[in-house]
Each structure stands twice: as C-alpha cells, then as structure tokens.
Amino acid sequence: MIKTQKSNEISIALADSGLGGMAIAADLAERIKLNSAYKKVRLSFVDCRPANVRSFDSIKTQAEKGRIFADTLRFIKKSFKPDAILAICNTFSVLIDDSTYEGIPLFGIVTPGSDLIEDFLLSTPDSQAILFGAETTVVSGAHKKNLVARGIEPFRMFYQACPGLAQCVEAGPGSPETLETLRNCVKLAIDKLKDKDKPLAASLNCTQYGFIQEMFAKVFVENGIKPAAILNPNQAMNSYFLSQIQSGGRFTAGISFEVFSHGNISDQEINMLLPLLKPISSRATEALKHIVNISDFSQFN
C-alpha cells in the first residue's frame, strides 16, 4: 500500500510518450474522486516526446529512449514530488527495470496488460493471443517474457507491430488512413495464424489503440475472424493502481489536473482528443486546453 507524504493528499504523475494515455488519466481522475481516502488529488500528465519528435518509435536507439525516460523521471520528481509515478505508455513501461524510482513507487502498464492476456489464456482452453503494439514494445518482448515466466506456453502468443498506427489515431481515429493502416496490420497478424479456428484474443498494447478498439473488432470480422476478446489494458491500469492506494474513504476528492509537454502537441491532436475525453472527464478536457510547455526536461538533471 502506497504511503503518501501528506495525510489525506496524494500526488500522482503520469508519464507518456504521446497523448494516448490521456484516456487513462481522465478515467483515473473520475474514479479516484468518489469515496476517496484523499481530500486533495494532484494529477500531472507529462508527454515526454522531444520537441522535434512526433513518434517515440522514430528515435533510433534504445539508449536514447532510455535517456529521455530518465530525464522525464527526474523532471517529474523535482517538479511534482509525487507519491507515485505511472508509466502509462507501453514503450516507456518496457524500459522500467525496477518498481521504484529513487524511492517513489513506479507502476508500468505492461503488468496489467500481461495480467489480461494471462487471464484469457488460462480461462480459454486451446486459445491464442495476438499482441499488437508499437515497434519499441514489440522488439522488447516484455509482455511475452512476463507471461512465459508465469508458465504460459510461448507458442500461444505472438507480437504484431503496427508502424504508424498510433500517429494515424492521433491525427484522426476515424480517418481512412487509420482504417487502412489497421487493415494492413491485422492482415499481417492473421497471416501468422497456423490455426484460425482456435479462440483468439487481440491485445492492444498501445494506449492510442484503445480509441479504435471497436475498429479492431470490425477489421478482424472483415477477415473472417471474430475475436473471443479484445484486451484493452488502459482501464485495467487504473484498477491495478487503485488497488495499491487507500480506498473506501469518506471524501469527495478535490482534483487538480495539469498537462505538460515540450510544446510539440499540435492543435489537430488536441481537437481530436477533446470530444473523446469530454464524456470521461471535464477536468481532463480543460487540462488539455491549457497545456504547460516546458522547453527541456533535461534541465532538471
């Protein structure tokens, strides 16, 4: 159980390499405020992408990705003094080597994502799972390594990278470009299936993919396959985290919500997200309208 620095208050930082995790942050804002053990909740969402980078996967080396993540964590610690850090981006989460950062509890989305896959494979005999993700996530093999360590047979799961899909979703989840990119990705995955009659789960291991969950299901059906499950770890991430903090309190928490970036978030991205977030959390939409720009996270070294 997380111990907070101040009684009845909690500060939570959420690290992402884009804006897909805003859906997770918005859901967390609404779920944590009711029957809360905290009077005050501070949520700080940080998009760590460098100013000249649109896609984290376009960064060439794992060492450079790790450096950016380390800079982000230092910025978070010094700026917010959080009680917990959530790596809500899969490409960040696969870089985590420990459950803490300089004494601060650190939670990655790979764990709840792996839990969903494990639950499906154990509860559905003779089933298989396709693990969709961005290239950094796929190359790491983190989910599969976790699951093999838990006793899941490796032949029951395989990865499919979807280059460019996250960026298409950010530009417009309902666009023809998004649909075409997804169709190509799903076809490549289906071509890998040795037995198309076995129960199948599609695991969406990129936060942006959660915005097109229904589109995933439809594209599979176009190819003659109805998945037994579409596994989206976004909400599971919050359930996992909330189980680690105090709950069942008597307060309706006051929520503060801020979004930080390097100043490279386009109006197109913001305008795409606002109508998707509004039904979830008005706080999230207001925070997205008033992004705080930080020129260089590495200045906090």
N, C-alpha and C positions, 0 to 999 in steps of 0.2 A: 504494500500500500504506500502510495506517494505521501511523503511528509512535506507540507508547504511551509514556506518561510514565515508567513503571517497567518494567524488564526482567521478562519472564515474568508480567506482570499486565495486565489490561485492565478498564476501567470503561465500561459501556455503559448509556446512558439511553434509555428507550423512551417517547415521548410519544404520548398517545391522548386522544380526547375521549369516552371511554366505557371499556367493558371488553372490547370485541370483540377488541382487539389482544392480550389475554392469551393467546390461542391461538398467536399469533406468538411472544410472549415465552417461552411454555412450550416450543415447538418449538426455539427458539434455545438455551434452557438445556440441552437434551439433546444437540443437535447439536454444540455448541461444547466440550463437556466431554471428548469422546473424541479420542485422537490430537491433543491440543491443544498449541499452542505456548505456552500460558499455564498457570502453576501456580494462579493465582487469577483468577476472573472475577466481577465485580460487575455484577449486572443491577438496574436501578432503573426500575420501571414507574410512570409518572405519568399519572393520569387528571385532566385539567386542567379538567373542567367546573366552573363556579362552583357554589357550594353550593345555589343556588335554581334551577338549570337541569338538566333531565333530558336534553334533546336539544340538541346544539350547533347544529343547524339552526334551532332556535327563536330564536336570537339574531338580531336584526333586521338589523344592518348588517355589511358586510364589514369595516369599520373596527374594530368592537368585537370581532369574531372575531380579527382580526389583533392587537389589543391583548392579548387573552387568551393567544394563542400566544406573543407576545413576553414576557409575564410568566412563562409556563411555561418558556421557554428560559432566562431569567435565573435562575429558581429552580433549574433543572437545573444550570446552570454553577456557581453559587455553592455548591450543596448537595453535588454529587457529583464535580465536576471531572472530567467524563467524557472518555474518549478518543474517543468517537463518540456521536452522537445519532441515533436512528432515529425519524422521524415515521411511525409505523405506522398512522396514521389518514388516510384519503384526504382528509377535509375539512381536516386540518392540512397534508397534503402539497401540496395545491394552493396553499397560502399561501407556500410556500418560493420565495424569489427567488434563492437562492444555494446553493452546495454546501458552504458552511461557515457556522458561527455563531461569530463572534469567534475564528476560528482553529480551531474544533472541527469535524471532518468531520460533515456533516449529510446523512442519507440519507432520501429520501422514497419511499413505496410507489407513487407514480404511475409512476415509472420502470420497475420490474419489471412493473407492471400493463400498461403500454404495450408492453413487450417481448413479453409473452404474446400480446397482440392482434396485434401486427405479425407474429409467427411464424406464427400461424394464418392470417392473411390472405395472407401471401406463400406459404405452403405449400399452400393450398387454393384452387385457381383458381375465379374467379367466386363467391366466398364473401362473406358479410356478417357483421357483429357488432353485437349489441345491448350497449350499455354501461350496465349497471344501477348506480345509486348513490344516495346521499343528495342532497338538493337543492343543498347548497353545492357538492358535487363536480360535479353536472350543470351548474349555472349557470356554473362556472368554465371548462368545456370543455377542461380541461388535457390529458386523455388524447388527445382528438381533435386538439388543436393540436400535440402532440408527434408524433403519427402522420402528420399532413399534412406537417409539416416533414421527416419521413423519406421522403416520397414516396408515402404511401398515399392513394388517392383518397377524398375526404371522403364521397362518396355510399355507400361500402361500410360505413359505421358510423354509428350514431346512439345518442343517450342515451335512457334512460328513468329518470326519478326515481321513487322508491318512498317517498313520505311515510309516516312512522310505522313502516315495516317494521323498522328497527333496534331501535326501542323494543319492538316486539312480540317480537322474537327475545330480547331481554334479559329480558323478563318470562317467556318460555317458548317455546323454539323449536318445540315440537310442539303448541302450543296451536291451537284453532280460529281465534283471532284472527290468529295468524301466517299460517295457511294462507289465510284469506280475504283478508288484505291482499296476500299474494303473488299470489294468483289475479287480483286486480284489476290489480296492477302488470304482470303478464305479459300479460294480455289487452290492456292499453293498448299495450304494446310490439308485440305481434303485429299489432294493427290498423294499425300504421305500415308493416308489411312490404308492399312492392309485389310481390315475388315470393317466395312461401312455399316454393318448391321449391329455392331456392338453399341450399347448405350454410351453416349458421348457427352462430355461437358466441355464448354468453351469458357476458359478462364481469362478474364480481361485484366491483364496485369499492367495497365497504364491508366492513370486516373482520367485522362481525356476520353478513353473508350467508354466510360460509364455514361457519357452523354449520348452515345449511339448504341446502347445495349439492345434496344428493340430492332435496330437496323442489322445488328449481328445476327439475331434470330431469323430475320426475314431473308438475309442473304444465304444462310445455311439452307433454308427451305427451298430457295431458288435452285439449289444444287441437289435437291432430293433428300436432304437430311434434316430431321427435326431434332435438335439437341435435347437431351434429357434435362440439361440445366445450363443456364448462363450464369457463371460465377463472377460476381462483381464485389471486390474486396473493399470498395470505398466506404460503405456503411459499416461493414464488419470491422474496419479500422477503428471507428469511433466506439463500437461496442467493446472491442478489445481494450482500448484506452480507458473508457469509463469504468471498466471492471477493476481498474488499478487505482482509482481515486475514491474518496469518500462519497457516499451516495445516501439517499433517503433522508436528506435534511429538511429543515422547515422553511428554508428561504426560497424566494424567487430572485435569482441572482441578477445583479446589475452587470450587463455585458458591455465591455469596450472592445472594439474590433478595428484593427488597422491593417493596411496592406502596404508592403514595402517592396521596391524594385530598383533596378539600375536605370529606370527611365526609358526602357525599350518596349513597353507594352503599348501596342497600337490601339487607336480608337476602335478599329474593327474588332479586335479581340474583346475589348470591354463591351461594346454594343452587342456582340454575340452572346456574351455571358449573362448580361443583366436580366433578360427575360427568363433565362433558365434558373437563375438564383433567386429571383423575386418570390416564387411560390415557396421556397425553402426558408429564406431568412431575409427580412428587410435590412437587418444590420449588415449582412454581407454585401448587399447591393449598394448601400450607402458607403461602405468602406471602399468598394471598388471604384466608386465615383470620385474618391478623394485619395488617390494613391500617393504615398510619401516616397519621393525619389531620393535615393542615396547613390552618389556618384561611384563610390568604390568601397566594397565591403572589406577589401584587404587593408584599408587604412586603420582598421580596428585591431591589427596584429599587436 
